[in-house]
Amino acid sequence: MIAGYIRPSILWHLLSTNGASVDTLVRLIGRPAGYIHRVVRIMLVTGQVVRSTRYPGILELTVKGLDAARAVDINQVEVSP
């Protein structure tokens, strides 16, 4: 699976949880932590997510990320069994 595919899942889960840690995303999506970390790093660089200033370890969507999350096709969202 390519790294770009998981991005809709991360966006959707961050929107639905109003921010989450990588550990939470691993549980929700069912992918290894290293994989989620790699994709999150890309999303930090592209400005879709930021690290919360109020809650250590929590990732939050930016306005750019919110727009992308709202456009996610639910069929692209991976959910852990």
PDB file of N, CA, C and O in Angstrom:
ATOM      1  N   MET A   1       0.850  -1.184   0.000  1.00  0.00           N
ATOM      2  CA  MET A   1       0.000   0.000   0.000  1.00  0.00           C
ATOM      3  C   MET A   1       0.888   1.237   0.000  1.00  0.00           C
ATOM      4  O   MET A   1       1.853   1.296   0.763  1.00  0.00           O
ATOM      5  N   ILE A   2       0.593   2.204  -0.819  1.00  0.00           N
ATOM      6  CA  ILE A   2       1.401   3.408  -0.894  1.00  0.00           C
ATOM      7  C   ILE A   2       1.036   4.378   0.222  1.00  0.00           C
ATOM      8  O   ILE A   2      -0.090   4.376   0.720  1.00  0.00           O
ATOM      9  N   ALA A   3       2.000   5.205   0.605  1.00  0.00           N
ATOM     10  CA  ALA A   3       1.796   6.118   1.727  1.00  0.00           C
ATOM     11  C   ALA A   3       0.666   7.103   1.484  1.00  0.00           C
ATOM     12  O   ALA A   3      -0.020   7.497   2.427  1.00  0.00           O
ATOM     13  N   GLY A   4       0.462   7.502   0.254  1.00  0.00           N
ATOM     14  CA  GLY A   4      -0.582   8.469  -0.050  1.00  0.00           C
ATOM     15  C   GLY A   4      -1.981   7.948   0.224  1.00  0.00           C
ATOM     16  O   GLY A   4      -2.899   8.732   0.467  1.00  0.00           O
ATOM     17  N   TYR A   5      -2.154   6.629   0.188  1.00  0.00           N
ATOM     18  CA  TYR A   5      -3.483   6.060   0.377  1.00  0.00           C
ATOM     19  C   TYR A   5      -3.966   6.200   1.817  1.00  0.00           C
ATOM     20  O   TYR A   5      -5.157   6.408   2.045  1.00  0.00           O
ATOM     21  N   ILE A   6      -3.085   6.093   2.773  1.00  0.00           N
ATOM     22  CA  ILE A   6      -3.467   6.129   4.179  1.00  0.00           C
ATOM     23  C   ILE A   6      -3.885   7.533   4.616  1.00  0.00           C
ATOM     24  O   ILE A   6      -4.593   7.690   5.611  1.00  0.00           O
ATOM     25  N   ARG A   7      -3.452   8.544   3.880  1.00  0.00           N
ATOM     26  CA  ARG A   7      -3.740   9.928   4.266  1.00  0.00           C
ATOM     27  C   ARG A   7      -5.233  10.189   4.462  1.00  0.00           C
ATOM     28  O   ARG A   7      -5.589  10.838   5.446  1.00  0.00           O
ATOM     29  N   PRO A   8      -6.127   9.724   3.587  1.00  0.00           N
ATOM     30  CA  PRO A   8      -7.557   9.952   3.839  1.00  0.00           C
ATOM     31  C   PRO A   8      -8.021   9.375   5.179  1.00  0.00           C
ATOM     32  O   PRO A   8      -8.850   9.975   5.863  1.00  0.00           O
ATOM     33  N   SER A   9      -7.491   8.222   5.547  1.00  0.00           N
ATOM     34  CA  SER A   9      -7.865   7.613   6.824  1.00  0.00           C
ATOM     35  C   SER A   9      -7.426   8.470   7.996  1.00  0.00           C
ATOM     36  O   SER A   9      -8.187   8.686   8.939  1.00  0.00           O
ATOM     37  N   ILE A  10      -6.190   8.958   7.934  1.00  0.00           N
ATOM     38  CA  ILE A  10      -5.685   9.798   9.018  1.00  0.00           C
ATOM     39  C   ILE A  10      -6.507  11.075   9.110  1.00  0.00           C
ATOM     40  O   ILE A  10      -6.912  11.476  10.201  1.00  0.00           O
ATOM     41  N   LEU A  11      -6.755  11.711   7.979  1.00  0.00           N
ATOM     42  CA  LEU A  11      -7.557  12.934   7.973  1.00  0.00           C
ATOM     43  C   LEU A  11      -8.932  12.690   8.577  1.00  0.00           C
ATOM     44  O   LEU A  11      -9.380  13.448   9.437  1.00  0.00           O
ATOM     45  N   TRP A  12      -9.595  11.644   8.132  1.00  0.00           N
ATOM     46  CA  TRP A  12     -10.949  11.352   8.595  1.00  0.00           C
ATOM     47  C   TRP A  12     -10.967  11.061  10.093  1.00  0.00           C
ATOM     48  O   TRP A  12     -11.835  11.551  10.814  1.00  0.00           O
ATOM     49  N   HIS A  13     -10.007  10.262  10.558  1.00  0.00           N
ATOM     50  CA  HIS A  13      -9.964   9.923  11.985  1.00  0.00           C
ATOM     51  C   HIS A  13      -9.619  11.141  12.837  1.00  0.00           C
ATOM     52  O   HIS A  13     -10.155  11.289  13.935  1.00  0.00           O
ATOM     53  N   LEU A  14      -8.737  12.012  12.357  1.00  0.00           N
ATOM     54  CA  LEU A  14      -8.440  13.228  13.117  1.00  0.00           C
ATOM     55  C   LEU A  14      -9.663  14.132  13.189  1.00  0.00           C
ATOM     56  O   LEU A  14      -9.900  14.777  14.210  1.00  0.00           O
ATOM     57  N   LEU A  15     -10.430  14.182  12.121  1.00  0.00           N
ATOM     58  CA  LEU A  15     -11.661  14.977  12.131  1.00  0.00           C
ATOM     59  C   LEU A  15     -12.671  14.372  13.103  1.00  0.00           C
ATOM     60  O   LEU A  15     -13.279  15.092  13.895  1.00  0.00           O
ATOM     61  N   SER A  16     -12.850  13.064  13.045  1.00  0.00           N
ATOM     62  CA  SER A  16     -13.876  12.424  13.871  1.00  0.00           C
ATOM     63  C   SER A  16     -13.503  12.393  15.354  1.00  0.00           C
ATOM     64  O   SER A  16     -14.390  12.341  16.207  1.00  0.00           O
ATOM     65  N   THR A  17     -12.212  12.423  15.675  1.00  0.00           N
ATOM     66  CA  THR A  17     -11.799  12.403  17.083  1.00  0.00           C
ATOM     67  C   THR A  17     -11.434  13.792  17.595  1.00  0.00           C
ATOM     68  O   THR A  17     -11.133  13.961  18.777  1.00  0.00           O
ATOM     69  N   ASN A  18     -11.460  14.775  16.718  1.00  0.00           N
ATOM     70  CA  ASN A  18     -11.083  16.156  17.075  1.00  0.00           C
ATOM     71  C   ASN A  18      -9.636  16.222  17.568  1.00  0.00           C
ATOM     72  O   ASN A  18      -9.317  16.934  18.520  1.00  0.00           O
ATOM     73  N   GLY A  19      -8.773  15.463  16.896  1.00  0.00           N
ATOM     74  CA  GLY A  19      -7.360  15.398  17.259  1.00  0.00           C
ATOM     75  C   GLY A  19      -7.058  14.070  17.920  1.00  0.00           C
ATOM     76  O   GLY A  19      -7.867  13.555  18.692  1.00  0.00           O
ATOM     77  N   ALA A  20      -5.888  13.511  17.617  1.00  0.00           N
ATOM     78  CA  ALA A  20      -5.540  12.206  18.175  1.00  0.00           C
ATOM     79  C   ALA A  20      -4.028  12.040  18.181  1.00  0.00           C
ATOM     80  O   ALA A  20      -3.308  12.748  17.477  1.00  0.00           O
ATOM     81  N   SER A  21      -3.568  11.109  18.972  1.00  0.00           N
ATOM     82  CA  SER A  21      -2.144  10.770  19.001  1.00  0.00           C
ATOM     83  C   SER A  21      -1.870   9.722  17.926  1.00  0.00           C
ATOM     84  O   SER A  21      -2.794   9.116  17.381  1.00  0.00           O
ATOM     85  N   VAL A  22      -0.593   9.519  17.631  1.00  0.00           N
ATOM     86  CA  VAL A  22      -0.222   8.485  16.671  1.00  0.00           C
ATOM     87  C   VAL A  22      -0.669   7.122  17.198  1.00  0.00           C
ATOM     88  O   VAL A  22      -1.139   6.289  16.423  1.00  0.00           O
ATOM     89  N   ASP A  23      -0.528   6.883  18.504  1.00  0.00           N
ATOM     90  CA  ASP A  23      -0.959   5.605  19.089  1.00  0.00           C
ATOM     91  C   ASP A  23      -2.449   5.365  18.858  1.00  0.00           C
ATOM     92  O   ASP A  23      -2.859   4.245  18.550  1.00  0.00           O
ATOM     93  N   THR A  24      -3.249   6.401  19.003  1.00  0.00           N
ATOM     94  CA  THR A  24      -4.685   6.278  18.764  1.00  0.00           C
ATOM     95  C   THR A  24      -4.950   5.976  17.295  1.00  0.00           C
ATOM     96  O   THR A  24      -5.788   5.134  16.971  1.00  0.00           O
ATOM     97  N   LEU A  25      -4.235   6.663  16.406  1.00  0.00           N
ATOM     98  CA  LEU A  25      -4.411   6.412  14.970  1.00  0.00           C
ATOM     99  C   LEU A  25      -4.021   4.986  14.608  1.00  0.00           C
ATOM    100  O   LEU A  25      -4.672   4.355  13.776  1.00  0.00           O
ATOM    101  N   VAL A  26      -2.963   4.478  15.229  1.00  0.00           N
ATOM    102  CA  VAL A  26      -2.554   3.088  14.987  1.00  0.00           C
ATOM    103  C   VAL A  26      -3.680   2.140  15.359  1.00  0.00           C
ATOM    104  O   VAL A  26      -3.991   1.215  14.608  1.00  0.00           O
ATOM    105  N   ARG A  27      -4.299   2.365  16.525  1.00  0.00           N
ATOM    106  CA  ARG A  27      -5.418   1.507  16.954  1.00  0.00           C
ATOM    107  C   ARG A  27      -6.614   1.635  16.015  1.00  0.00           C
ATOM    108  O   ARG A  27      -7.231   0.631  15.658  1.00  0.00           O
ATOM    109  N   LEU A  28      -6.942   2.854  15.615  1.00  0.00           N
ATOM    110  CA  LEU A  28      -8.120   3.081  14.781  1.00  0.00           C
ATOM    111  C   LEU A  28      -7.952   2.571  13.359  1.00  0.00           C
ATOM    112  O   LEU A  28      -8.892   2.046  12.762  1.00  0.00           O
ATOM    113  N   ILE A  29      -6.740   2.730  12.817  1.00  0.00           N
ATOM    114  CA  ILE A  29      -6.501   2.387  11.409  1.00  0.00           C
ATOM    115  C   ILE A  29      -5.961   0.962  11.253  1.00  0.00           C
ATOM    116  O   ILE A  29      -6.202   0.313  10.235  1.00  0.00           O
ATOM    117  N   GLY A  30      -5.241   0.485  12.251  1.00  0.00           N
ATOM    118  CA  GLY A  30      -4.739  -0.880  12.183  1.00  0.00           C
ATOM    119  C   GLY A  30      -3.472  -1.034  11.363  1.00  0.00           C
ATOM    120  O   GLY A  30      -3.224  -2.106  10.810  1.00  0.00           O
ATOM    121  N   ARG A  31      -2.675   0.001  11.275  1.00  0.00           N
ATOM    122  CA  ARG A  31      -1.389  -0.032  10.570  1.00  0.00           C
ATOM    123  C   ARG A  31      -0.271   0.138  11.587  1.00  0.00           C
ATOM    124  O   ARG A  31      -0.501   0.687  12.665  1.00  0.00           O
ATOM    125  N   PRO A  32       0.950  -0.328  11.263  1.00  0.00           N
ATOM    126  CA  PRO A  32       2.072  -0.183  12.193  1.00  0.00           C
ATOM    127  C   PRO A  32       2.386   1.285  12.490  1.00  0.00           C
ATOM    128  O   PRO A  32       2.177   2.160  11.649  1.00  0.00           O
ATOM    129  N   ALA A  33       2.893   1.539  13.700  1.00  0.00           N
ATOM    130  CA  ALA A  33       3.198   2.900  14.126  1.00  0.00           C
ATOM    131  C   ALA A  33       4.207   3.576  13.201  1.00  0.00           C
ATOM    132  O   ALA A  33       4.065   4.760  12.895  1.00  0.00           O
ATOM    133  N   GLY A  34       5.223   2.840  12.755  1.00  0.00           N
ATOM    134  CA  GLY A  34       6.222   3.420  11.854  1.00  0.00           C
ATOM    135  C   GLY A  34       5.606   3.929  10.573  1.00  0.00           C
ATOM    136  O   GLY A  34       6.005   4.972  10.056  1.00  0.00           O
ATOM    137  N   TYR A  35       4.647   3.206  10.066  1.00  0.00           N
ATOM    138  CA  TYR A  35       3.952   3.592   8.837  1.00  0.00           C
ATOM    139  C   TYR A  35       3.156   4.879   9.059  1.00  0.00           C
ATOM    140  O   TYR A  35       3.216   5.803   8.249  1.00  0.00           O
ATOM    141  N   ILE A  36       2.423   4.928  10.149  1.00  0.00           N
ATOM    142  CA  ILE A  36       1.631   6.124  10.477  1.00  0.00           C
ATOM    143  C   ILE A  36       2.563   7.318  10.698  1.00  0.00           C
ATOM    144  O   ILE A  36       2.274   8.421  10.233  1.00  0.00           O
ATOM    145  N   HIS A  37       3.678   7.105  11.403  1.00  0.00           N
ATOM    146  CA  HIS A  37       4.636   8.188  11.644  1.00  0.00           C
ATOM    147  C   HIS A  37       5.157   8.768  10.332  1.00  0.00           C
ATOM    148  O   HIS A  37       5.242   9.987  10.187  1.00  0.00           O
ATOM    149  N   ARG A  38       5.505   7.908   9.375  1.00  0.00           N
ATOM    150  CA  ARG A  38       6.022   8.387   8.080  1.00  0.00           C
ATOM    151  C   ARG A  38       5.001   9.263   7.376  1.00  0.00           C
ATOM    152  O   ARG A  38       5.347  10.319   6.846  1.00  0.00           O
ATOM    153  N   VAL A  39       3.765   8.840   7.365  1.00  0.00           N
ATOM    154  CA  VAL A  39       2.721   9.612   6.681  1.00  0.00           C
ATOM    155  C   VAL A  39       2.433  10.912   7.429  1.00  0.00           C
ATOM    156  O   VAL A  39       2.232  11.956   6.808  1.00  0.00           O
ATOM    157  N   VAL A  40       2.415  10.850   8.751  1.00  0.00           N
ATOM    158  CA  VAL A  40       2.168  12.056   9.548  1.00  0.00           C
ATOM    159  C   VAL A  40       3.272  13.092   9.303  1.00  0.00           C
ATOM    160  O   VAL A  40       2.989  14.286   9.208  1.00  0.00           O
ATOM    161  N   ARG A  41       4.523  12.642   9.200  1.00  0.00           N
ATOM    162  CA  ARG A  41       5.619  13.578   8.920  1.00  0.00           C
ATOM    163  C   ARG A  41       5.378  14.321   7.609  1.00  0.00           C
ATOM    164  O   ARG A  41       5.613  15.527   7.526  1.00  0.00           O
ATOM    165  N   ILE A  42       4.916  13.618   6.598  1.00  0.00           N
ATOM    166  CA  ILE A  42       4.595  14.256   5.314  1.00  0.00           C
ATOM    167  C   ILE A  42       3.468  15.257   5.505  1.00  0.00           C
ATOM    168  O   ILE A  42       3.516  16.362   4.964  1.00  0.00           O
ATOM    169  N   MET A  43       2.461  14.878   6.270  1.00  0.00           N
ATOM    170  CA  MET A  43       1.311  15.754   6.493  1.00  0.00           C
ATOM    171  C   MET A  43       1.689  16.996   7.304  1.00  0.00           C
ATOM    172  O   MET A  43       1.091  18.058   7.126  1.00  0.00           O
ATOM    173  N   LEU A  44       2.679  16.869   8.191  1.00  0.00           N
ATOM    174  CA  LEU A  44       3.177  18.031   8.934  1.00  0.00           C
ATOM    175  C   LEU A  44       3.869  19.003   7.980  1.00  0.00           C
ATOM    176  O   LEU A  44       3.688  20.217   8.082  1.00  0.00           O
ATOM    177  N   VAL A  45       4.658  18.466   7.059  1.00  0.00           N
ATOM    178  CA  VAL A  45       5.372  19.298   6.092  1.00  0.00           C
ATOM    179  C   VAL A  45       4.407  19.981   5.131  1.00  0.00           C
ATOM    180  O   VAL A  45       4.604  21.145   4.779  1.00  0.00           O
ATOM    181  N   THR A  46       3.369  19.271   4.706  1.00  0.00           N
ATOM    182  CA  THR A  46       2.412  19.845   3.753  1.00  0.00           C
ATOM    183  C   THR A  46       1.406  20.767   4.429  1.00  0.00           C
ATOM    184  O   THR A  46       0.627  21.442   3.754  1.00  0.00           O
ATOM    185  N   GLY A  47       1.419  20.799   5.765  1.00  0.00           N
ATOM    186  CA  GLY A  47       0.549  21.718   6.486  1.00  0.00           C
ATOM    187  C   GLY A  47      -0.872  21.238   6.699  1.00  0.00           C
ATOM    188  O   GLY A  47      -1.758  22.048   6.974  1.00  0.00           O
ATOM    189  N   GLN A  48      -1.112  19.941   6.578  1.00  0.00           N
ATOM    190  CA  GLN A  48      -2.451  19.415   6.832  1.00  0.00           C
ATOM    191  C   GLN A  48      -2.699  19.175   8.314  1.00  0.00           C
ATOM    192  O   GLN A  48      -3.837  19.246   8.777  1.00  0.00           O
ATOM    193  N   VAL A  49      -1.633  18.890   9.058  1.00  0.00           N
ATOM    194  CA  VAL A  49      -1.751  18.682  10.503  1.00  0.00           C
ATOM    195  C   VAL A  49      -0.667  19.473  11.224  1.00  0.00           C
ATOM    196  O   VAL A  49       0.354  19.841  10.642  1.00  0.00           O
ATOM    197  N   VAL A  50      -0.913  19.723  12.495  1.00  0.00           N
ATOM    198  CA  VAL A  50       0.069  20.366  13.385  1.00  0.00           C
ATOM    199  C   VAL A  50       0.064  19.622  14.709  1.00  0.00           C
ATOM    200  O   VAL A  50      -0.896  18.931  15.051  1.00  0.00           O
ATOM    201  N   ARG A  51       1.139  19.777  15.435  1.00  0.00           N
ATOM    202  CA  ARG A  51       1.186  19.234  16.793  1.00  0.00           C
ATOM    203  C   ARG A  51       0.451  20.210  17.707  1.00  0.00           C
ATOM    204  O   ARG A  51       0.662  21.420  17.631  1.00  0.00           O
ATOM    205  N   SER A  52      -0.393  19.689  18.553  1.00  0.00           N
ATOM    206  CA  SER A  52      -1.168  20.527  19.464  1.00  0.00           C
ATOM    207  C   SER A  52      -0.247  21.269  20.422  1.00  0.00           C
ATOM    208  O   SER A  52       0.709  20.700  20.949  1.00  0.00           O
ATOM    209  N   THR A  53      -0.545  22.536  20.638  1.00  0.00           N
ATOM    210  CA  THR A  53       0.215  23.310  21.616  1.00  0.00           C
ATOM    211  C   THR A  53      -0.364  23.129  23.019  1.00  0.00           C
ATOM    212  O   THR A  53       0.299  23.429  24.012  1.00  0.00           O
ATOM    213  N   ARG A  54      -1.588  22.644  23.096  1.00  0.00           N
ATOM    214  CA  ARG A  54      -2.252  22.450  24.398  1.00  0.00           C
ATOM    215  C   ARG A  54      -2.101  21.044  24.941  1.00  0.00           C
ATOM    216  O   ARG A  54      -2.036  20.848  26.154  1.00  0.00           O
ATOM    217  N   TYR A  55      -2.045  20.062  24.049  1.00  0.00           N
ATOM    218  CA  TYR A  55      -2.036  18.662  24.471  1.00  0.00           C
ATOM    219  C   TYR A  55      -0.844  17.938  23.843  1.00  0.00           C
ATOM    220  O   TYR A  55      -0.874  17.631  22.651  1.00  0.00           O
ATOM    221  N   PRO A  56       0.194  17.663  24.615  1.00  0.00           N
ATOM    222  CA  PRO A  56       1.382  16.992  24.080  1.00  0.00           C
ATOM    223  C   PRO A  56       1.044  15.653  23.427  1.00  0.00           C
ATOM    224  O   PRO A  56       0.267  14.866  23.967  1.00  0.00           O
ATOM    225  N   GLY A  57       1.630  15.410  22.277  1.00  0.00           N
ATOM    226  CA  GLY A  57       1.435  14.147  21.573  1.00  0.00           C
ATOM    227  C   GLY A  57       0.196  14.082  20.699  1.00  0.00           C
ATOM    228  O   GLY A  57      -0.022  13.088  20.007  1.00  0.00           O
ATOM    229  N   ILE A  58      -0.613  15.121  20.720  1.00  0.00           N
ATOM    230  CA  ILE A  58      -1.851  15.125  19.936  1.00  0.00           C
ATOM    231  C   ILE A  58      -1.631  15.879  18.624  1.00  0.00           C
ATOM    232  O   ILE A  58      -1.013  16.943  18.598  1.00  0.00           O
ATOM    233  N   LEU A  59      -2.142  15.313  17.555  1.00  0.00           N
ATOM    234  CA  LEU A  59      -2.111  15.946  16.236  1.00  0.00           C
ATOM    235  C   LEU A  59      -3.472  16.550  15.963  1.00  0.00           C
ATOM    236  O   LEU A  59      -4.504  15.948  16.261  1.00  0.00           O
ATOM    237  N   GLU A  60      -3.467  17.744  15.395  1.00  0.00           N
ATOM    238  CA  GLU A  60      -4.714  18.416  15.062  1.00  0.00           C
ATOM    239  C   GLU A  60      -4.695  18.818  13.590  1.00  0.00           C
ATOM    240  O   GLU A  60      -3.635  19.057  13.012  1.00  0.00           O
ATOM    241  N   LEU A  61      -5.865  18.887  13.006  1.00  0.00           N
ATOM    242  CA  LEU A  61      -5.987  19.332  11.622  1.00  0.00           C
ATOM    243  C   LEU A  61      -5.836  20.844  11.534  1.00  0.00           C
ATOM    244  O   LEU A  61      -6.269  21.573  12.426  1.00  0.00           O
ATOM    245  N   THR A  62      -5.226  21.303  10.461  1.00  0.00           N
ATOM    246  CA  THR A  62      -5.188  22.727  10.147  1.00  0.00           C
ATOM    247  C   THR A  62      -6.417  23.024   9.288  1.00  0.00           C
ATOM    248  O   THR A  62      -7.197  22.119   8.992  1.00  0.00           O
ATOM    249  N   VAL A  63      -6.592  24.259   8.895  1.00  0.00           N
ATOM    250  CA  VAL A  63      -7.697  24.594   7.990  1.00  0.00           C
ATOM    251  C   VAL A  63      -7.544  23.811   6.693  1.00  0.00           C
ATOM    252  O   VAL A  63      -8.524  23.292   6.159  1.00  0.00           O
ATOM    253  N   LYS A  64      -6.331  23.726   6.192  1.00  0.00           N
ATOM    254  CA  LYS A  64      -6.059  22.942   4.985  1.00  0.00           C
ATOM    255  C   LYS A  64      -6.429  21.468   5.210  1.00  0.00           C
ATOM    256  O   LYS A  64      -7.021  20.830   4.340  1.00  0.00           O
ATOM    257  N   GLY A  65      -6.077  20.947   6.374  1.00  0.00           N
ATOM    258  CA  GLY A  65      -6.405  19.574   6.713  1.00  0.00           C
ATOM    259  C   GLY A  65      -7.901  19.356   6.886  1.00  0.00           C
ATOM    260  O   GLY A  65      -8.424  18.314   6.493  1.00  0.00           O
ATOM    261  N   LEU A  66      -8.595  20.332   7.472  1.00  0.00           N
ATOM    262  CA  LEU A  66     -10.055  20.236   7.624  1.00  0.00           C
ATOM    263  C   LEU A  66     -10.734  20.151   6.264  1.00  0.00           C
ATOM    264  O   LEU A  66     -11.630  19.332   6.060  1.00  0.00           O
ATOM    265  N   ASP A  67     -10.306  20.995   5.338  1.00  0.00           N
ATOM    266  CA  ASP A  67     -10.879  20.954   3.992  1.00  0.00           C
ATOM    267  C   ASP A  67     -10.647  19.596   3.346  1.00  0.00           C
ATOM    268  O   ASP A  67     -11.548  19.032   2.725  1.00  0.00           O
ATOM    269  N   ALA A  68      -9.435  19.074   3.495  1.00  0.00           N
ATOM    270  CA  ALA A  68      -9.115  17.766   2.920  1.00  0.00           C
ATOM    271  C   ALA A  68      -9.911  16.656   3.607  1.00  0.00           C
ATOM    272  O   ALA A  68     -10.376  15.730   2.942  1.00  0.00           O
ATOM    273  N   ALA A  69     -10.072  16.738   4.928  1.00  0.00           N
ATOM    274  CA  ALA A  69     -10.820  15.716   5.669  1.00  0.00           C
ATOM    275  C   ALA A  69     -12.286  15.699   5.265  1.00  0.00           C
ATOM    276  O   ALA A  69     -12.892  14.634   5.149  1.00  0.00           O
ATOM    277  N   ARG A  70     -12.851  16.872   5.053  1.00  0.00           N
ATOM    278  CA  ARG A  70     -14.262  16.945   4.647  1.00  0.00           C
ATOM    279  C   ARG A  70     -14.494  16.389   3.252  1.00  0.00           C
ATOM    280  O   ARG A  70     -15.611  16.003   2.908  1.00  0.00           O
ATOM    281  N   ALA A  71     -13.440  16.349   2.450  1.00  0.00           N
ATOM    282  CA  ALA A  71     -13.555  15.843   1.081  1.00  0.00           C
ATOM    283  C   ALA A  71     -13.247  14.341   0.973  1.00  0.00           C
ATOM    284  O   ALA A  71     -13.292  13.781  -0.122  1.00  0.00           O
ATOM    285  N   VAL A  72     -12.937  13.693   2.093  1.00  0.00           N
ATOM    286  CA  VAL A  72     -12.565  12.280   2.067  1.00  0.00           C
ATOM    287  C   VAL A  72     -13.763  11.409   1.703  1.00  0.00           C
ATOM    288  O   VAL A  72     -14.862  11.568   2.235  1.00  0.00           O
ATOM    289  N   ASP A  73     -13.513  10.490   0.784  1.00  0.00           N
ATOM    290  CA  ASP A  73     -14.488   9.467   0.424  1.00  0.00           C
ATOM    291  C   ASP A  73     -14.422   8.385   1.512  1.00  0.00           C
ATOM    292  O   ASP A  73     -13.369   7.781   1.718  1.00  0.00           O
ATOM    293  N   ILE A  74     -15.510   8.145   2.189  1.00  0.00           N
ATOM    294  CA  ILE A  74     -15.526   7.184   3.308  1.00  0.00           C
ATOM    295  C   ILE A  74     -15.038   5.804   2.882  1.00  0.00           C
ATOM    296  O   ILE A  74     -14.582   5.033   3.727  1.00  0.00           O
ATOM    297  N   ASN A  75     -15.120   5.472   1.602  1.00  0.00           N
ATOM    298  CA  ASN A  75     -14.636   4.172   1.113  1.00  0.00           C
ATOM    299  C   ASN A  75     -13.119   4.068   1.163  1.00  0.00           C
ATOM    300  O   ASN A  75     -12.578   2.967   1.060  1.00  0.00           O
ATOM    301  N   GLN A  76     -12.416   5.197   1.321  1.00  0.00           N
ATOM    302  CA  GLN A  76     -10.963   5.186   1.429  1.00  0.00           C
ATOM    303  C   GLN A  76     -10.489   5.099   2.870  1.00  0.00           C
ATOM    304  O   GLN A  76      -9.285   5.032   3.117  1.00  0.00           O
ATOM    305  N   VAL A  77     -11.402   5.099   3.816  1.00  0.00           N
ATOM    306  CA  VAL A  77     -11.031   5.115   5.230  1.00  0.00           C
ATOM    307  C   VAL A  77     -10.828   3.685   5.741  1.00  0.00           C
ATOM    308  O   VAL A  77     -11.706   2.828   5.644  1.00  0.00           O
ATOM    309  N   GLU A  78      -9.633   3.473   6.285  1.00  0.00           N
ATOM    310  CA  GLU A  78      -9.323   2.163   6.869  1.00  0.00           C
ATOM    311  C   GLU A  78      -9.701   2.193   8.339  1.00  0.00           C
ATOM    312  O   GLU A  78      -9.430   3.164   9.045  1.00  0.00           O
ATOM    313  N   VAL A  79     -10.321   1.130   8.786  1.00  0.00           N
ATOM    314  CA  VAL A  79     -10.710   1.012  10.179  1.00  0.00           C
ATOM    315  C   VAL A  79     -10.219  -0.332  10.682  1.00  0.00           C
ATOM    316  O   VAL A  79     -10.416  -1.365  10.042  1.00  0.00           O
ATOM    317  N   SER A  80      -9.578  -0.300  11.837  1.00  0.00           N
ATOM    318  CA  SER A  80      -9.068  -1.535  12.422  1.00  0.00           C
ATOM    319  C   SER A  80     -10.220  -2.481  12.729  1.00  0.00           C
ATOM    320  O   SER A  80     -11.276  -2.047  13.188  1.00  0.00           O
ATOM    321  N   PRO A  81     -10.019  -3.780  12.477  1.00  0.00           N
ATOM    322  CA  PRO A  81     -11.096  -4.752  12.746  1.00  0.00           C
ATOM    323  C   PRO A  81     -11.425  -4.896  14.210  1.00  0.00           C
ATOM    324  O   PRO A  81     -12.306  -5.676  14.571  1.00  0.00           O
TER     325      PRO A  81
END
